[in-house]
Amino acid sequence: LKLVSSSTWQPGAQAHAAAPPLSRRCRAAMAHHHPDIPEVQLTAAGRESLIAALVEACGGNVDAVGVDDQSLDEASRDWSFHEPHRPCAVVNPGTPEEVAAVVRAGVAA
């Protein structure tokens, strides 16, 4: 999908142009305001327990919790200057209550 204007689109093309590179000064300033957050490591049992809790938080909907390679790879990067980090799951809660339950499950893990 390529967004040509607000009312026209072309299938099969990218939606956004590449973001311009950030200057060294800009990166340093952003790093000052966004310090590195340590990576959390879960054991295999902890990961399985978290995924089960996330599915439960989403009302038992296993389709709301993605753990396949494609979902994890797509969610690992964005347009920021940060290095990509692969999540252990991608969650799509359907209600505000499910969002709150997902946050509680993450904190408990």
N, C-alpha and C positions, 0 to 999 in steps of 0.2 A: 504494500500500500504506500503510495507516495502522495503526500498532501501538496497539491499544486496551488490551490487557493482555498478560501473558506468554503467554496461551493463545488470545487472540482477535485477529482482524485483519479489516479491511475493505478490499477491493480498491478502487483508484481514488483513494485519499486519500494525503496526505503522511505520511511516517513520523515526522517530528519537528516540534515547534513551533519558531517563530523564537527564536533566542538573544537574551537581553536585551542591550541596548547596554552597552558598557563605559564606565565613568566616565573622565574626563580623567586623573585621578590613576592609575587602573589602567593605562590605555594608556601613560602616561609610565613607569611602573614596568616594564611589559613591554618597552617599547622599550629600556630600559636593559639588560635581560638578553638581549634578542634584537636585536642591532644589525642594521641594514640590510645585506643581502648584495648586492653589485653584480650587476647583470644581465649575463649572458654573451651576447654577440652572435656568431652564426655566419654565415659567408658562405653563399650558396646551395649552393655546392659542399661546404662543410663540413657543412651540414645533411644533404645527400643522403648524404654519406659516413658520418655518424653514424647515420642511419636504416638504412643497409645493415649497419653494424656491429652495431646493436641486433637486427636480424632474424637475423643470423648468430649472435649471442650467445644467441638464443632457439631455437637448433637449426634455423634456416631457416624457422621458422613465421611467415609474414607476418601472420597473424591476431593474433599476440601483440604487435604494434607498431601502435598506432592513431595515424594522422595525419589522420583526418577531422575536420571542423569540430566535430561533436557531441562526440567524445571529448575534443578539446582544450579546448573550452569548459567541459565538465563538470569536467575536471581543473584548471581555472584558479582555482577558488575553493573555499573551505572555510568552516568556522565561526569561523576566527580573525579578528583585527582587521586583518590584512594586506590590502592591495589585491590584487585578482585579477591574476595574471600567467599568460599563456597559454604552456604548454610547447611544445616543438617536436615532441614525441612522447609517447605514453602507452604504457608497456611493462608487460606482464603475463607475466613469466617463469614457467615451470612447475615449475622445480626449484631447489634451493639453488645448484647449479652454474651455472644460467642467471642467477640473481641476481648471483652474483659476476662472471660474464662481462659482464653489463649494466653493472655498476659500473665495471669495467675499461674498457669502451667509452666510457662517459661521461667518465672521467678522461682518456682518450687524446684525446678531442675537444677 
